[in-house]
Amino acid sequence: MTELIDLKEFLANKKIIHSETATKLTEGLTFLLENEKDADIITYNSTINFLINNVDILKINDEGNVYYEIPIERIGDIIDNIHLENFKGLNIEVCYMIGNRLFTTEKIKEFVICASIYTEFKLRLTFLEKPKNDDEFKIVFRNYLINTKDRQLLTRNPVKSEYINYIDGVAIVNF
């Protein structure tokens, strides 16, 4: 029988350290290996630089706002703390596309990538004012890399977070 893992409790019982220098998966993995005696999990921040080259290719939603969907690379085991660094004061709403459903970032705070291999995860950026060519911003998020033993627990057992259950590689939102 498989055990249900509560994500909040799981993380609270692990030794987690953050790398200030790692920004890529290879650097994060190196940091995890270098600190395997001191940490069960390491975290590091990643950045996606976003430059609008052609406003005309962006999609328009039912409210008439321009939006763009960005698939998130699976470069960590968990992703959280997703936010924009917006240097031009663009009015942008960030939502998650989990499967084909749209969710606000107010409720869902993290996404367990390693426990949801069959669920597509994207960010949807809705521009509440029409952007211009050459507008730019950054998407910043925290990646978690988990040691092999603990990662296997998350991939082989059902995982429960506050609003999402992860069962057999599928993320099921609970609201």
C-alpha positions in Angstrom: 0.0 0.0 0.0 1.3 3.5 -0.8 1.3 6.2 1.7 -0.2 9.7 1.1 2.6 12.3 1.4 1.6 15.7 2.7 3.9 18.1 0.9 4.0 20.8 3.6 4.9 18.2 6.2 7.4 16.5 3.9 9.3 19.7 3.3 9.2 20.7 7.0 11.0 17.5 7.9 13.8 17.9 5.4 17.1 19.8 5.6 16.9 22.4 2.8 19.7 24.8 1.7 19.6 27.4 -0.9 22.3 28.2 -3.5 22.8 31.8 -4.2 25.0 31.1 -7.3 23.2 28.2 -9.1 20.8 29.3 -11.8 20.7 26.3 -14.1 20.0 22.6 -13.6 23.6 21.5 -13.9 24.7 24.0 -11.3 21.8 23.0 -9.0 22.7 19.3 -9.4 26.4 20.1 -8.7 25.3 22.0 -5.5 23.1 19.1 -4.4 26.0 16.6 -4.8 28.4 18.9 -3.0 26.0 19.2 -0.1 24.5 15.7 0.0 25.7 15.2 3.6 24.2 18.5 4.8 20.9 18.7 2.8 18.1 16.5 1.6 16.9 19.2 -0.8 18.6 22.2 -2.4 16.9 25.2 -3.9 18.1 27.7 -6.5 16.5 30.5 -8.5 16.0 30.5 -12.2 15.1 33.4 -14.6 13.5 33.5 -18.0 14.2 36.7 -19.8 11.2 37.7 -21.9 11.4 40.2 -24.8 8.4 40.9 -27.0 9.6 40.9 -30.6 6.2 40.9 -32.4 3.1 41.9 -30.6 1.0 40.7 -33.5 1.6 37.0 -32.8 0.2 37.2 -29.2 -3.3 35.7 -28.7 -6.4 37.5 -27.5 -8.7 36.2 -24.8 -12.5 36.6 -24.5 -12.0 39.9 -22.6 -10.0 41.3 -25.4 -6.7 41.2 -23.5 -3.5 39.9 -25.1 -1.9 36.9 -23.6 1.0 34.5 -24.0 1.5 31.0 -22.6 5.0 29.8 -21.6 5.7 26.1 -21.0 7.9 25.7 -18.0 10.9 23.4 -18.5 11.1 20.6 -16.1 14.4 21.6 -14.6 13.6 20.8 -10.9 11.5 18.6 -8.8 9.3 21.3 -7.4 8.8 24.9 -8.6 7.5 27.8 -6.5 7.8 31.5 -5.8 7.0 32.4 -9.4 6.9 36.1 -10.0 7.7 38.8 -12.5 10.5 41.4 -12.4 8.9 44.1 -14.5 11.1 47.0 -15.3 8.7 49.0 -17.4 5.7 48.9 -15.2 3.7 46.6 -17.5 0.4 45.5 -16.1 0.6 41.7 -16.4 -1.5 39.1 -14.6 0.2 35.7 -14.0 -1.9 32.5 -13.9 -1.0 28.8 -14.1 -2.3 26.5 -16.9 -2.4 23.0 -15.3 -3.6 20.6 -17.9 -6.0 22.8 -19.9 -7.4 24.7 -16.9 -6.5 28.1 -15.7 -5.7 28.9 -12.0 -4.6 32.0 -10.2 -1.4 32.2 -8.3 -3.3 33.4 -5.2 -4.2 29.8 -4.3 -1.7 27.6 -5.9 1.8 28.4 -4.5 3.8 25.5 -5.9 3.8 22.8 -8.5 5.4 19.3 -7.8 6.9 18.6 -11.2 8.4 15.2 -10.3 5.0 13.9 -9.2 3.1 15.2 -12.2 4.9 13.8 -15.3 1.7 13.5 -17.3 0.3 17.0 -16.6 1.3 19.9 -18.7 2.3 23.0 -16.7 2.5 26.5 -18.3 2.4 30.1 -17.2 -0.2 32.3 -18.8 0.8 36.0 -18.9 -2.2 38.3 -19.6 -1.3 41.8 -20.5 -4.0 44.1 -19.1 -2.7 46.9 -21.3 -1.5 46.1 -24.9 2.3 45.6 -24.8 4.6 47.1 -27.3 7.4 45.5 -29.3 10.6 45.5 -27.3 8.8 45.4 -23.9 10.7 43.2 -21.6 10.5 41.6 -18.2 11.8 38.5 -16.3 10.0 35.5 -14.9 11.8 34.4 -11.7 11.1 31.2 -9.8 12.6 28.8 -7.3 13.5 25.3 -8.2 13.9 22.5 -5.7 16.2 19.5 -6.3 15.5 16.5 -4.0 17.9 13.7 -3.2 17.2 10.4 -5.0 15.7 8.6 -2.0 13.2 11.3 -1.1 12.5 12.1 -4.8 11.4 8.4 -5.2 8.9 8.9 -2.3 7.3 11.7 -4.3 7.2 9.9 -7.6 5.9 6.6 -6.2 3.3 7.8 -3.7 0.3 10.1 -3.9 1.3 13.6 -2.8 -1.1 16.2 -1.4 -0.4 19.9 -1.3 -2.9 22.5 -0.2 -4.9 22.6 -3.4 -3.4 19.9 -5.6 -3.3 16.1 -5.3 -0.7 14.3 -7.4 -1.7 10.7 -8.2 0.1 8.3 -10.7 1.8 11.2 -12.4 -1.3 13.4 -12.8 -2.0 16.7 -11.0 -5.6 17.0 -9.8 -6.6 20.5 -8.6 -9.0 20.4 -5.6 -11.2 23.5 -5.8 
